[in-house]
């Protein structure tokens, strides 16, 4: 039986061993942070709260975090990051894809926003793109997920929302940054060494080595079918 993760350092060590780890269970037998931490630690606001570990790991650049496991939320280590980058970054540039009509308008607008302003949180993104909670938010959220999945942007931590009177309110919201602005300089040294196909095979090998009863087809479908 897998030992429960009780501290931030336990969590970091575990992900370092695995190479990558999902936030929530993706498949039975595949490790996840939710599956390896006691429920009573979550959302306590304490240093032992796994909900805080995910943002801290991204802020400290100990792990990459976001919708970076085939569009699913999870963590990737320095060792595996160049492999995921090679596996998921599209071969064509975003302007080329836009010219070919293979990306939608919201994704294109969001990409442009990050090219102009390298760091934005969810509230700032919605304000900049002129959407509200009741109109257009779904398309923007989908675009945020897509740019993470394709390794254009990544979670950089979180921000507290600020009211018009300058006061903090509500739960913290995700803050995003362009991958090339966030990623430490030595994390992508080997990213050009693999084709997308080779990189995906390496990811499958790593995942299956740490999974129990998961087939290559099941893992490939979960990570690469979106």
ZIJO-V623296 format. One line per field, one symbol per residue. phi: phi as a letter, one per 30 degrees, with the letter a starting at -180 (. if undefined). psi: psi as a letter, one per 40 degrees, with the letter a starting at -180 (. if undefined). burial: I if it has 16 or more other ideal C-beta (glycine too) atoms within 10 Angstrom, else O. A space follows every 50 residues. Layout:
BEGIN
phi: ???
psi: ???
burial: ???
END
This chain:
BEGIN
phi: .ddddcbededddddeddjaaddcecbejcebdddbbdddddhcicddde ddddddddddhdbdbldccijcdabbdedceddddddcdeddddeddddd icbdddddddededddbdbbceddddddciccecbiddddddddddddec icbbdckbbddbddcicdaidecdccbeeddddedcdcecdddbdedddd ddddeddddcccicdeddddddcbcd
psi: hhhihdiddddddddddddihidihdihehiiddeeihdedifeeidehd dddddddddefdiiiagegfeihaihiddeddddddddhidiidddddde feiiddddddddddddhdhiidddddddefiideheddddddddddddde fdiiheaiihihideeiiiaiiiihiihdeddhidedededeeiiddddd dddddddddeihehiddddddddee.
burial: OOOOIOOIOIIIOIIIOIIIIIIOOIIOIIIIIOIIIOOOIOOOOOOIII IIIIIIIIOOOIIIIIIIIIIIIIIIIIOIIIIIIIIIOOOOOIOOIIOO OOIOOIIOIIIOIIOOOOIIIIIIIIOOIOIOOOOOOOIIOOIIIIIIII IIIIIIIIIOOOOOOOOOOOOIIIIIIIIOOIIOOOIIOOIOOIOOOOII IIIIOIIIOOIOOIOOOIIIOIIOOO
END
